[in-house]
Amino acid sequence: MTDIVVGPEKKVTLHFAIRLKSGDVVDDNFAGDPASFVIGDGNMLAGFEAALFGMKAGERKTHEILPENGFGMPNPSNMQVMERSAFEGMELEPGLVVSFQDPTGELPGVIRSFDDNKVEVDFNHPLAGQTLEFDVEILSVGE
């Protein structure tokens, strides 16, 4: 093991798990291949990267990631009301994820409520507003 610590532009290989405060697992690679990336390359949200700073190979910690350092807070302007006719032939239910096309590609939206005329769709990230547990084991840190 080396004494190199996680910091800007360091290559990091790790196992991680992301859990909700309830303990429900959002993502986990401990049983699979580790993830590798360079700090600051955009592969991981800055708040998750910052939690790794100062850690060394062989260390394992659980960090609390507050919403403002994770997926942000829900934005009310990301709630859209659409005409029910736009969902013709679809069997809707609250929580259903529907894929929409926008100029940059596909955009997922979650059906929150609906009636015969209108459908309320939430385009916020599903983890917006959530405090998360970030369990991480650093396997290696390099230049």
N, C-alpha and C positions, 0 to 999 in steps of 0.2 A: 504494500500500500504506500501511496505517496501522501505528502502533506499538502498537495494542491487542493484548494478549496473552490467550491462553486462560486463563480462570479461572472461578470460581463465577458462575453466571447469565449467562455470555456466550453469544451465539448463534454456533455454529461450523458452517461448511460445509467438508466434507473428502472426500477420497478415502482409502480404506483397504484393506488386505489383512491377513487374519489367516492365519498359517501355523503348522503344527506344526514342531517342531524338525527333523523329517525333510525339511522343505521342502514337504510336501503342503499345498495351499491349502484352507482351511476356508471362507473368504468373501473376496470381492474385488470392489470396485466401480470400480476404476480405468478400466475400459473402458466403464463406464456412467454413469448420473447420480450426482452426488455426494450424500452424506448431509448433512442439516442437522438440528440439534437444539440445545437449550439445555442447558448444563452443569447437571446436577442434576435434570433433568426425568424421569429414570428410563429414558430410551431407550437408555442405554449403561451397562454395569457401571461402578461407581465406580473400579475399578482401571484400566480403560481410560481413563476421563476424567482421572484423576490423571496419567497418562502424558502427556497433552496440555498440562497446565498450563505456562505460560511460553512456549509456542510462538506464533509470529506467522504471519500470512498469507504464503504463499510458502515456508514451511519444510517440509522433508520429513525425517522421521527414522524409524528402526526401533527400537522399544522391545521389551524382553523383559518379558513379563507372566508372573509366577510364578503357580502354581495358586491360592495364597491371595489373589491380587489379580485373578484371572480367574474361573474357574468352580468354584473350591474343590477340596478333596480329596474323593476318593470316600468315601462314608459307608457302612460295612458294614450299617447298618440299612436302607439302600435296596436291598439284595439280598433278594429275596423268593423263597420256594419255594412253588410252586402245584401243584395237582393237574393231572395231564396231561389229565384229562377236561374241564377248562376250555378246552382248545385243540382240542376235537373237530373233525375235518375239516380242520385246518390242517396244512400241511406245514412242520414246524419245521426250522430250521437255526441253528447258532450265528451270532450277529450280526444275525439278523432283528429288525427293529424292529416291535413290535406296539403298537397304540393301545388303551389301557384307559380306561374311564370312571371318574372319581372325582367327588366332590361339587363340585369347582371346574371340571370340564370334562374334556377329554381329557388323558391322561398317557401319554407314550411310554415303553416299556420295551424293553430289548434282551435277547433270548434268549441266555443264556450257556451253558447246558447242559441236557440233558433225557434222560430214559429213558422206559420204558413207564408209569411211575407219577407222576413228578415233573418239573417244569420250573423251572429257576432263571432268574429275571428280574431284570435290573439296571435300577433306576429312577434311578440317578445320571445327571447330565448327561453326555453322551458326551465332553465335553472336560474333565471333572473329573480333576484330577491331572496335567493337561498344562501344560507350560511353552510359551507361545505367543510368536510373533513378530508384533508389531503394527506394520505399515508404514503410515505415515500422512503425507499431504500436506495441509496446511491451506490451503484456498482463500480463506476469509474468516473474520474474527472481528468480531462486532458487539455492540452493547449490548443 
